[in-house]
Amino acid sequence: MLDLLLLAAKIALPDDYSSDQRGFWLGCVGIRKDGAMIFSKNGAVYATMTEDYQLLPGSHAECRAIQKMDYGGVLYVARVKRKDRTLGMARPCLMCQIKIKAKGIKKVYYTINPNQYGVWSVKKDTDRMYSC
């Protein structure tokens, strides 16, 4: 399980560090019921008039992964901080939570910091925190 969170962190890293203006990168690994692995990372950003970078709707790594998932799959989500390349809080946002529930995903494992991860049991809607 920790290997899949580390794989999600590796997937999150951009190909070109100089062109990405975000303070973090997010990656996701999905395991379907048939055992197939799905990989995704945060999508495109655009600059607003205030030069704040915003994610386009549906470009979150979790949303992109669940498009190819089936009912009952499991997601592993990792956030990598740009500043020091350590793991950070990657619990899905409310928009992603709604889409995850609608898709019937069973569990979501997510990074909290380099030494902890969380597990969201979607059907029961409970969170647990664990140390590595």
VMD Tcl script that builds the backbone (N, CA, C; Angstrom):
set m [mol new atoms 396]
animate dup $m
set s [atomselect $m all]
$s set {name element resname resid chain x y z} {
  {N N MET 1 A 0.818 -1.182 0.000}
  {CA C MET 1 A 0.000 0.000 0.000}
  {C C MET 1 A 0.874 1.263 0.000}
  {N N LEU 2 A 1.919 1.273 0.832}
  {CA C LEU 2 A 2.821 2.423 0.835}
  {C C LEU 2 A 3.533 2.564 -0.509}
  {N N ASP 3 A 3.819 1.420 -1.147}
  {CA C ASP 3 A 4.451 1.460 -2.462}
  {C C ASP 3 A 3.566 2.191 -3.474}
  {N N LEU 4 A 2.261 1.992 -3.376}
  {CA C LEU 4 A 1.341 2.654 -4.307}
  {C C LEU 4 A 1.242 4.149 -4.026}
  {N N LEU 5 A 1.334 4.563 -2.761}
  {CA C LEU 5 A 1.367 5.994 -2.454}
  {C C LEU 5 A 2.649 6.636 -2.989}
  {N N LEU 6 A 3.774 5.924 -2.861}
  {CA C LEU 6 A 5.037 6.447 -3.393}
  {C C LEU 6 A 5.019 6.487 -4.920}
  {N N LEU 7 A 4.358 5.518 -5.541}
  {CA C LEU 7 A 4.199 5.534 -6.994}
  {C C LEU 7 A 3.352 6.729 -7.412}
  {N N ALA 8 A 2.284 7.021 -6.675}
  {CA C ALA 8 A 1.451 8.190 -6.965}
  {C C ALA 8 A 2.272 9.473 -6.841}
  {N N ALA 9 A 3.173 9.533 -5.855}
  {CA C ALA 9 A 4.037 10.702 -5.687}
  {C C ALA 9 A 4.989 10.841 -6.872}
  {N N LYS 10 A 5.511 9.738 -7.342}
  {CA C LYS 10 A 6.412 9.772 -8.505}
  {C C LYS 10 A 5.663 10.231 -9.758}
  {N N ILE 11 A 4.444 9.763 -9.929}
  {CA C ILE 11 A 3.628 10.152 -11.080}
  {C C ILE 11 A 3.298 11.637 -11.038}
  {N N ALA 12 A 3.167 12.186 -9.825}
  {CA C ALA 12 A 2.797 13.596 -9.665}
  {C C ALA 12 A 3.843 14.554 -10.220}
  {N N LEU 13 A 5.106 14.158 -10.194}
  {CA C LEU 13 A 6.183 15.073 -10.587}
  {C C LEU 13 A 6.082 15.450 -12.066}
  {N N PRO 14 A 6.269 16.733 -12.369}
  {CA C PRO 14 A 6.171 17.186 -13.764}
  {C C PRO 14 A 7.418 16.823 -14.557}
  {N N ASP 15 A 7.280 16.827 -15.873}
  {CA C ASP 15 A 8.418 16.563 -16.750}
  {C C ASP 15 A 9.359 17.759 -16.794}
  {N N ASP 16 A 8.778 18.954 -16.713}
  {CA C ASP 16 A 9.554 20.191 -16.815}
  {C C ASP 16 A 9.262 21.053 -15.589}
  {N N TYR 17 A 10.177 21.080 -14.632}
  {CA C TYR 17 A 9.962 21.804 -13.381}
  {C C TYR 17 A 9.867 23.314 -13.582}
  {N N SER 18 A 10.499 23.852 -14.600}
  {CA C SER 18 A 10.535 25.300 -14.775}
  {C C SER 18 A 9.213 25.881 -15.254}
  {N N SER 19 A 8.390 25.093 -15.935}
  {CA C SER 19 A 7.166 25.645 -16.499}
  {C C SER 19 A 5.956 25.527 -15.577}
  {N N ASP 20 A 6.064 24.793 -14.491}
  {CA C ASP 20 A 4.930 24.579 -13.603}
  {C C ASP 20 A 4.992 25.567 -12.443}
  {N N GLN 21 A 3.960 26.378 -12.284}
  {CA C GLN 21 A 3.963 27.434 -11.279}
  {C C GLN 21 A 3.291 27.051 -9.963}
  {N N ARG 22 A 2.719 25.875 -9.880}
  {CA C ARG 22 A 2.024 25.468 -8.660}
  {C C ARG 22 A 2.999 25.228 -7.516}
  {N N GLY 23 A 2.483 25.300 -6.295}
  {CA C GLY 23 A 3.296 25.037 -5.112}
  {C C GLY 23 A 3.348 23.567 -4.748}
  {N N PHE 24 A 2.630 22.745 -5.485}
  {CA C PHE 24 A 2.598 21.317 -5.209}
  {C C PHE 24 A 2.215 20.576 -6.478}
  {N N TRP 25 A 2.419 19.245 -6.443}
  {CA C TRP 25 A 1.985 18.370 -7.530}
  {C C TRP 25 A 1.174 17.243 -6.902}
  {N N LEU 26 A 0.163 16.781 -7.589}
  {CA C LEU 26 A -0.697 15.727 -7.079}
  {C C LEU 26 A -0.753 14.588 -8.078}
  {N N GLY 27 A -0.574 13.365 -7.588}
  {CA C GLY 27 A -0.648 12.189 -8.436}
  {C C GLY 27 A -1.612 11.178 -7.849}
  {N N CYS 28 A -2.154 10.326 -8.709}
  {CA C CYS 28 A -3.150 9.358 -8.268}
  {C C CYS 28 A -2.930 8.031 -8.989}
  {N N VAL 29 A -3.038 6.955 -8.228}
  {CA C VAL 29 A -3.028 5.602 -8.771}
  {C C VAL 29 A -4.370 4.979 -8.403}
  {N N GLY 30 A -5.030 4.412 -9.379}
  {CA C GLY 30 A -6.293 3.723 -9.140}
  {C C GLY 30 A -6.138 2.244 -9.443}
  {N N ILE 31 A -6.708 1.418 -8.608}
  {CA C ILE 31 A -6.719 -0.028 -8.836}
  {C C ILE 31 A -8.170 -0.437 -9.077}
  {N N ARG 32 A -8.440 -0.905 -10.288}
  {CA C ARG 32 A -9.791 -1.362 -10.615}
  {C C ARG 32 A -10.017 -2.762 -10.049}
  {N N LYS 33 A -11.269 -3.195 -10.027}
  {CA C LYS 33 A -11.592 -4.533 -9.513}
  {C C LYS 33 A -10.921 -5.626 -10.330}
  {N N ASP 34 A -10.693 -5.382 -11.620}
  {CA C ASP 34 A -10.037 -6.395 -12.452}
  {C C ASP 34 A -8.514 -6.376 -12.300}
  {N N GLY 35 A -7.995 -5.510 -11.407}
  {CA C GLY 35 A -6.567 -5.459 -11.135}
  {C C GLY 35 A -5.798 -4.465 -11.981}
  {N N ALA 36 A -6.437 -3.860 -12.964}
  {CA C ALA 36 A -5.760 -2.880 -13.815}
  {C C ALA 36 A -5.419 -1.625 -13.008}
  {N N MET 37 A -4.250 -1.051 -13.315}
  {CA C MET 37 A -3.814 0.173 -12.639}
  {C C MET 37 A -4.068 1.370 -13.545}
  {N N ILE 38 A -4.592 2.440 -12.939}
  {CA C ILE 38 A -4.854 3.694 -13.634}
  {C C ILE 38 A -3.922 4.744 -13.045}
  {N N PHE 39 A -3.284 5.550 -13.876}
  {CA C PHE 39 A -2.373 6.595 -13.417}
  {C C PHE 39 A -2.872 7.946 -13.888}
  {N N SER 40 A -2.777 8.952 -13.026}
  {CA C SER 40 A -3.125 10.317 -13.441}
  {C C SER 40 A -2.426 11.321 -12.536}
  {N N LYS 41 A -2.333 12.536 -13.018}
  {CA C LYS 41 A -1.817 13.636 -12.212}
  {C C LYS 41 A -2.646 14.870 -12.509}
  {N N ASN 42 A -2.453 15.897 -11.685}
  {CA C ASN 42 A -3.217 17.117 -11.900}
  {C C ASN 42 A -3.007 17.621 -13.316}
  {N N GLY 43 A -4.072 18.143 -13.883}
  {CA C GLY 43 A -4.045 18.595 -15.268}
  {C C GLY 43 A -3.623 20.039 -15.427}
  {N N ALA 44 A -4.085 20.623 -16.516}
  {CA C ALA 44 A -3.687 21.963 -16.924}
  {C C ALA 44 A -4.113 23.029 -15.929}
  {N N VAL 45 A -3.357 24.090 -15.911}
  {CA C VAL 45 A -3.696 25.272 -15.125}
  {C C VAL 45 A -3.795 26.456 -16.066}
  {N N TYR 46 A -4.430 27.506 -15.613}
  {CA C TYR 46 A -4.467 28.733 -16.395}
  {C C TYR 46 A -4.271 29.906 -15.446}
  {N N ALA 47 A -3.742 30.997 -15.947}
  {CA C ALA 47 A -3.510 32.188 -15.139}
  {C C ALA 47 A -4.738 33.090 -15.210}
  {N N THR 48 A -5.192 33.564 -14.058}
  {CA C THR 48 A -6.308 34.498 -14.028}
  {C C THR 48 A -5.759 35.914 -14.186}
  {N N MET 49 A -6.637 36.869 -14.159}
  {CA C MET 49 A -6.206 38.261 -14.331}
  {C C MET 49 A -5.292 38.709 -13.199}
  {N N THR 50 A -5.406 38.085 -12.029}
  {CA C THR 50 A -4.535 38.448 -10.909}
  {C C THR 50 A -3.256 37.615 -10.902}
  {N N GLU 51 A -3.082 36.791 -11.946}
  {CA C GLU 51 A -1.919 35.908 -12.083}
  {C C GLU 51 A -1.880 34.809 -11.039}
  {N N ASP 52 A -3.007 34.530 -10.408}
  {CA C ASP 52 A -3.106 33.342 -9.568}
  {C C ASP 52 A -3.369 32.171 -10.492}
  {N N TYR 53 A -2.717 31.069 -10.243}
  {CA C TYR 53 A -2.907 29.906 -11.099}
  {C C TYR 53 A -4.038 29.061 -10.551}
  {N N GLN 54 A -4.979 28.715 -11.387}
  {CA C GLN 54 A -6.163 27.970 -11.003}
  {C C GLN 54 A -6.226 26.668 -11.803}
  {N N LEU 55 A -6.717 25.618 -11.170}
  {CA C LEU 55 A -6.928 24.368 -11.891}
  {C C LEU 55 A -8.222 24.450 -12.677}
  {N N LEU 56 A -8.211 23.918 -13.868}
  {CA C LEU 56 A -9.437 23.842 -14.647}
  {C C LEU 56 A -10.354 22.803 -14.022}
  {N N PRO 57 A -11.661 23.005 -14.082}
  {CA C PRO 57 A -12.581 22.013 -13.504}
  {C C PRO 57 A -12.333 20.621 -14.102}
  {N N GLY 58 A -12.359 19.626 -13.248}
  {CA C GLY 58 A -12.150 18.257 -13.708}
  {C C GLY 58 A -10.708 17.898 -13.968}
  {N N SER 59 A -9.788 18.781 -13.611}
  {CA C SER 59 A -8.384 18.487 -13.879}
  {C C SER 59 A -7.664 17.917 -12.657}
  {N N HIS 60 A -8.381 17.714 -11.570}
  {CA C HIS 60 A -7.757 17.104 -10.402}
  {C C HIS 60 A -7.389 15.657 -10.727}
  {N N ALA 61 A -6.294 15.201 -10.160}
  {CA C ALA 61 A -5.809 13.845 -10.434}
  {C C ALA 61 A -6.862 12.791 -10.130}
  {N N GLU 62 A -7.591 12.969 -9.022}
  {CA C GLU 62 A -8.615 11.988 -8.651}
  {C C GLU 62 A -9.732 11.934 -9.690}
  {N N CYS 63 A -10.192 13.114 -10.140}
  {CA C CYS 63 A -11.263 13.173 -11.151}
  {C C CYS 63 A -10.825 12.530 -12.456}
  {N N ARG 64 A -9.594 12.745 -12.818}
  {CA C ARG 64 A -9.084 12.172 -14.061}
  {C C ARG 64 A -8.970 10.656 -13.957}
  {N N ALA 65 A -8.587 10.166 -12.771}
  {CA C ALA 65 A -8.434 8.713 -12.591}
  {C C ALA 65 A -9.783 7.999 -12.585}
  {N N ILE 66 A -10.772 8.569 -11.904}
  {CA C ILE 66 A -12.037 7.844 -11.765}
  {C C ILE 66 A -12.811 7.762 -13.077}
  {N N GLN 67 A -12.421 8.536 -14.062}
  {CA C GLN 67 A -13.063 8.408 -15.370}
  {C C GLN 67 A -12.818 7.025 -15.971}
  {N N LYS 68 A -11.722 6.379 -15.568}
  {CA C LYS 68 A -11.382 5.055 -16.092}
  {C C LYS 68 A -11.560 3.952 -15.053}
  {N N MET 69 A -12.093 4.304 -13.889}
  {CA C MET 69 A -12.284 3.319 -12.823}
  {C C MET 69 A -13.644 2.650 -12.961}
  {N N ASP 70 A -13.794 1.518 -12.277}
  {CA C ASP 70 A -15.089 0.853 -12.213}
  {C C ASP 70 A -15.593 0.904 -10.770}
  {N N TYR 71 A -16.818 0.467 -10.580}
  {CA C TYR 71 A -17.424 0.467 -9.259}
  {C C TYR 71 A -16.612 -0.430 -8.331}
  {N N GLY 72 A -16.286 0.084 -7.133}
  {CA C GLY 72 A -15.591 -0.726 -6.146}
  {C C GLY 72 A -14.082 -0.644 -6.189}
  {N N GLY 73 A -13.524 0.231 -6.993}
  {CA C GLY 73 A -12.075 0.366 -7.061}
  {C C GLY 73 A -11.500 1.092 -5.848}
  {N N VAL 74 A -10.173 1.243 -5.822}
  {CA C VAL 74 A -9.460 1.900 -4.729}
  {C C VAL 74 A -8.518 2.943 -5.330}
  {N N LEU 75 A -8.423 4.117 -4.674}
  {CA C LEU 75 A -7.528 5.190 -5.126}
  {C C LEU 75 A -6.409 5.419 -4.116}
  {N N TYR 76 A -5.234 5.792 -4.628}
  {CA C TYR 76 A -4.075 6.173 -3.826}
  {C C TYR 76 A -3.648 7.557 -4.321}
  {N N VAL 77 A -3.687 8.554 -3.431}
  {CA C VAL 77 A -3.434 9.934 -3.831}
  {C C VAL 77 A -2.266 10.493 -3.026}
  {N N ALA 78 A -1.319 11.140 -3.719}
  {CA C ALA 78 A -0.157 11.714 -3.050}
  {C C ALA 78 A 0.081 13.139 -3.528}
  {N N ARG 79 A 0.441 14.002 -2.578}
  {CA C ARG 79 A 0.805 15.390 -2.884}
  {C C ARG 79 A 2.288 15.558 -2.603}
  {N N VAL 80 A 3.003 16.150 -3.547}
  {CA C VAL 80 A 4.421 16.426 -3.391}
  {C C VAL 80 A 4.586 17.939 -3.365}
  {N N LYS 81 A 5.188 18.449 -2.285}
  {CA C LYS 81 A 5.402 19.892 -2.159}
  {C C LYS 81 A 6.552 20.318 -3.061}
  {N N ARG 82 A 6.341 21.383 -3.809}
  {CA C ARG 82 A 7.364 21.883 -4.721}
  {C C ARG 82 A 8.599 22.368 -3.963}
  {N N LYS 83 A 8.384 23.017 -2.835}
  {CA C LYS 83 A 9.469 23.651 -2.090}
  {C C LYS 83 A 10.564 22.678 -1.676}
  {N N ASP 84 A 10.159 21.547 -1.087}
  {CA C ASP 84 A 11.163 20.624 -0.560}
  {C C ASP 84 A 10.974 19.175 -1.003}
  {N N ARG 85 A 10.012 18.938 -1.921}
  {CA C ARG 85 A 9.745 17.613 -2.493}
  {C C ARG 85 A 9.319 16.576 -1.446}
  {N N THR 86 A 8.716 17.035 -0.327}
  {CA C THR 86 A 8.209 16.108 0.673}
  {C C THR 86 A 6.714 15.880 0.436}
  {N N LEU 87 A 6.184 14.855 1.063}
  {CA C LEU 87 A 4.762 14.543 0.922}
  {C C LEU 87 A 3.930 15.449 1.817}
  {N N GLY 88 A 2.754 15.825 1.335}
  {CA C GLY 88 A 1.846 16.676 2.093}
  {C C GLY 88 A 0.427 16.141 2.047}
  {N N MET 89 A -0.498 16.891 2.633}
  {CA C MET 89 A -1.903 16.492 2.725}
  {C C MET 89 A -2.530 16.380 1.344}
  {N N ALA 90 A -3.064 15.198 1.045}
  {CA C ALA 90 A -3.648 14.938 -0.273}
  {C C ALA 90 A -5.085 14.426 -0.174}
  {N N ARG 91 A -5.766 14.719 0.931}
  {CA C ARG 91 A -7.166 14.284 1.053}
  {C C ARG 91 A -7.972 14.960 -0.049}
  {N N PRO 92 A -8.794 14.201 -0.765}
  {CA C PRO 92 A -9.554 14.782 -1.874}
  {C C PRO 92 A -10.447 15.940 -1.432}
  {N N CYS 93 A -10.558 16.940 -2.299}
  {CA C CYS 93 A -11.413 18.089 -2.031}
  {C C CYS 93 A -12.884 17.670 -2.116}
  {N N LEU 94 A -13.777 18.552 -1.744}
  {CA C LEU 94 A -15.203 18.240 -1.726}
  {C C LEU 94 A -15.718 17.853 -3.114}
  {N N MET 95 A -15.290 18.569 -4.144}
  {CA C MET 95 A -15.717 18.247 -5.509}
  {C C MET 95 A -15.306 16.819 -5.877}
  {N N CYS 96 A -14.070 16.450 -5.559}
  {CA C CYS 96 A -13.585 15.104 -5.867}
  {C C CYS 96 A -14.291 14.059 -5.008}
  {N N GLN 97 A -14.565 14.386 -3.746}
  {CA C GLN 97 A -15.265 13.453 -2.870}
  {C C GLN 97 A -16.637 13.097 -3.441}
  {N N ILE 98 A -17.347 14.088 -3.944}
  {CA C ILE 98 A -18.668 13.840 -4.525}
  {C C ILE 98 A -18.558 12.916 -5.728}
  {N N LYS 99 A -17.567 13.161 -6.588}
  {CA C LYS 99 A -17.384 12.318 -7.774}
  {C C LYS 99 A -16.931 10.906 -7.398}
  {N N ILE 100 A -16.104 10.802 -6.370}
  {CA C ILE 100 A -15.631 9.492 -5.906}
  {C C ILE 100 A -16.800 8.669 -5.369}
  {N N LYS 101 A -17.656 9.300 -4.569}
  {CA C LYS 101 A -18.836 8.604 -4.037}
  {C C LYS 101 A -19.755 8.163 -5.172}
  {N N ALA 102 A -19.975 9.049 -6.137}
  {CA C ALA 102 A -20.868 8.730 -7.254}
  {C C ALA 102 A -20.334 7.567 -8.086}
  {N N LYS 103 A -19.025 7.428 -8.176}
  {CA C LYS 103 A -18.418 6.342 -8.955}
  {C C LYS 103 A -18.388 5.025 -8.188}
  {N N GLY 104 A -18.639 5.063 -6.877}
  {CA C GLY 104 A -18.669 3.836 -6.086}
  {C C GLY 104 A -17.297 3.338 -5.662}
  {N N ILE 105 A -16.321 4.231 -5.565}
  {CA C ILE 105 A -14.983 3.856 -5.105}
  {C C ILE 105 A -15.083 3.419 -3.639}
  {N N LYS 106 A -14.393 2.326 -3.270}
  {CA C LYS 106 A -14.491 1.783 -1.909}
  {C C LYS 106 A -13.654 2.569 -0.902}
  {N N LYS 107 A -12.376 2.781 -1.237}
  {CA C LYS 107 A -11.453 3.436 -0.308}
  {C C LYS 107 A -10.532 4.379 -1.049}
  {N N VAL 108 A -10.079 5.389 -0.309}
  {CA C VAL 108 A -9.077 6.315 -0.823}
  {C C VAL 108 A -7.964 6.408 0.217}
  {N N TYR 109 A -6.764 6.051 -0.191}
  {CA C TYR 109 A -5.576 6.217 0.645}
  {C C TYR 109 A -4.903 7.509 0.207}
  {N N TYR 110 A -4.493 8.352 1.151}
  {CA C TYR 110 A -3.894 9.640 0.793}
  {C C TYR 110 A -2.771 9.989 1.758}
  {N N THR 111 A -1.799 10.720 1.251}
  {CA C THR 111 A -0.687 11.143 2.086}
  {C C THR 111 A -1.136 12.288 2.990}
  {N N ILE 112 A -0.557 12.340 4.186}
  {CA C ILE 112 A -0.788 13.447 5.114}
  {C C ILE 112 A 0.500 14.232 5.281}
  {N N ASN 113 A 1.587 13.546 5.521}
  {CA C ASN 113 A 2.929 14.112 5.598}
  {C C ASN 113 A 3.894 12.967 5.311}
  {N N PRO 114 A 5.200 13.199 5.361}
  {CA C PRO 114 A 6.128 12.109 5.021}
  {C C PRO 114 A 6.002 10.868 5.911}
  {N N ASN 115 A 5.416 11.004 7.095}
  {CA C ASN 115 A 5.351 9.890 8.028}
  {C C ASN 115 A 3.947 9.363 8.288}
  {N N GLN 116 A 2.939 9.958 7.659}
  {CA C GLN 116 A 1.572 9.540 7.929}
  {C C GLN 116 A 0.749 9.490 6.648}
  {N N TYR 117 A -0.245 8.615 6.666}
  {CA C TYR 117 A -1.203 8.559 5.572}
  {C C TYR 117 A -2.586 8.358 6.160}
  {N N GLY 118 A -3.592 8.696 5.384}
  {CA C GLY 118 A -4.964 8.544 5.820}
  {C C GLY 118 A -5.698 7.561 4.932}
  {N N VAL 119 A -6.780 6.998 5.475}
  {CA C VAL 119 A -7.628 6.092 4.723}
  {C C VAL 119 A -9.061 6.582 4.874}
  {N N TRP 120 A -9.698 6.846 3.755}
  {CA C TRP 120 A -11.098 7.253 3.752}
  {C C TRP 120 A -11.910 6.063 3.254}
  {N N SER 121 A -12.701 5.457 4.143}
  {CA C SER 121 A -13.623 4.396 3.751}
  {C C SER 121 A -14.878 5.085 3.234}
  {N N VAL 122 A -15.037 5.121 1.933}
  {CA C VAL 122 A -16.046 5.943 1.293}
  {C C VAL 122 A -17.461 5.532 1.690}
  {N N LYS 123 A -17.753 4.249 1.649}
  {CA C LYS 123 A -19.115 3.783 1.944}
  {C C LYS 123 A -19.521 4.131 3.376}
  {N N LYS 124 A -18.595 3.956 4.319}
  {CA C LYS 124 A -18.866 4.279 5.721}
  {C C LYS 124 A -18.657 5.758 6.007}
  {N N ASP 125 A -17.970 6.456 5.088}
  {CA C ASP 125 A -17.620 7.871 5.213}
  {C C ASP 125 A -16.840 8.136 6.503}
  {N N THR 126 A -15.826 7.300 6.751}
  {CA C THR 126 A -14.965 7.473 7.920}
  {C C THR 126 A -13.519 7.640 7.476}
  {N N ASP 127 A -12.788 8.424 8.232}
  {CA C ASP 127 A -11.362 8.642 7.998}
  {C C ASP 127 A -10.564 8.057 9.144}
  {N N ARG 128 A -9.410 7.487 8.808}
  {CA C ARG 128 A -8.472 7.001 9.816}
  {C C ARG 128 A -7.081 7.489 9.421}
  {N N MET 129 A -6.243 7.725 10.432}
  {CA C MET 129 A -4.896 8.179 10.184}
  {C C MET 129 A -3.921 7.116 10.688}
  {N N TYR 130 A -2.859 6.859 9.931}
  {CA C TYR 130 A -1.863 5.864 10.286}
  {C C TYR 130 A -0.468 6.452 10.130}
  {N N SER 131 A 0.465 5.954 10.909}
  {CA C SER 131 A 1.859 6.361 10.785}
  {C C SER 131 A 2.633 5.277 10.062}
  {N N CYS 132 A 3.618 5.698 9.295}
  {CA C CYS 132 A 4.449 4.754 8.544}
  {C C CYS 132 A 5.611 4.297 9.407}
}
mol reanalyze $m
mol bondsrecalc $m
mol representation Tube
mol addrep $m
